[in-house]
Each structure stands twice: as C-alpha cells, then as structure tokens.
C-alpha cells in the first residue's frame, strides 16, 4: 500500500495533460484510476486501492437509492490512466469539467489516494478548512495526537 503526502502545483497543457509529481508516480504504478471525487476534485487511486474500494462499494445495499446513486456516480466517472514518458496523464474532458480544471492544478497526497484540484478552488477550500481545523479535529471521534 502506498502512502501519498504533500502538495504540488502543475499546469494542464493545451491537450489536457497534467504532470504527476515524481513523488506520486511509483505509488500509482503503470496504470491507475481517476474518478470524480468529493468536494469538486478528482480522486486518483492505485490499482490495489481501487480494488479495495470497489469491493466495499459492491457490498452497499442496492435496495437503497442513495447507495445506487453514489456507486453509479463514482464508477461512471472512472477512467483508467497511464503515465506517458514525461510523467503526464491525459485527463478526460468530462473529468476536467467536473473538477473545474482550467490551467493551474494542485495535486495533493491524501494517504491512500491523490487528489487533483483546480488551484483556485483548492485555495478557497483550504482557507475555509484551515480556519476551522481545530473545531473539525475536536468533532472527530477517537481522534488524538
């Protein structure tokens, strides 16, 4: 299992390709999955993490409308990606549109996945989250340093 950490800024080129930071490349492997994430970002999973997540999502009760909607949304947005020789991935237009990716992107290492954000959207989100970080930590169950 890979551990992704850090924050990196890269720009999309005119063809929709994005450089993946060298620190993330080994953990992602040759082929990995990019899908719609939460909070208007993209989630990037190595194959082994994707397989774990897929098993969990398959176990959701399909008799529940919210479970069906989430699984449908999550899987229909998924795309298999590979790095080119320059360490870039081609992000499908639908995923770029979903996350509002125009030019400047921020890639975050978030434990078992990488997140891709539009830099401006990330800055706004991070600013709001930072101001309430202590409150968020207090509200989490069984969370201590």
BELZISUL-V75855 format. One record per backbone hydrogen bond with DSSP energy under -1.0 kcal/mol. CO is the residue of the C=O (numbers start at 0). NH is the residue of the N-H. If there is no record, write none. Layout:
CO:NH
CO:NH
This chain:
3:110
5:108
7:106
9:104
12:15
15:90
16:12
17:88
20:23
20:24
23:27
24:28
31:80
32:44
33:78
34:42
40:36
41:115
42:34
43:113
44:32
45:49
46:50
47:51
48:52
49:53
50:54
51:55
52:56
53:57
56:59
60:63
63:67
64:68
65:69
66:70
67:71
68:72
69:73
70:74
71:75
74:77
78:33
80:31
83:86
86:19
87:83
88:17
91:95
92:96
93:97
94:98
95:100
102:11
103:118
104:9
105:116
106:7
107:114
109:111
109:112
110:3
112:109
113:43
114:107
115:41
116:105
117:121
118:122
119:123
120:124
121:125
122:126
123:127
124:128
125:129
126:130
129:132
131:135
132:136
133:137
134:138
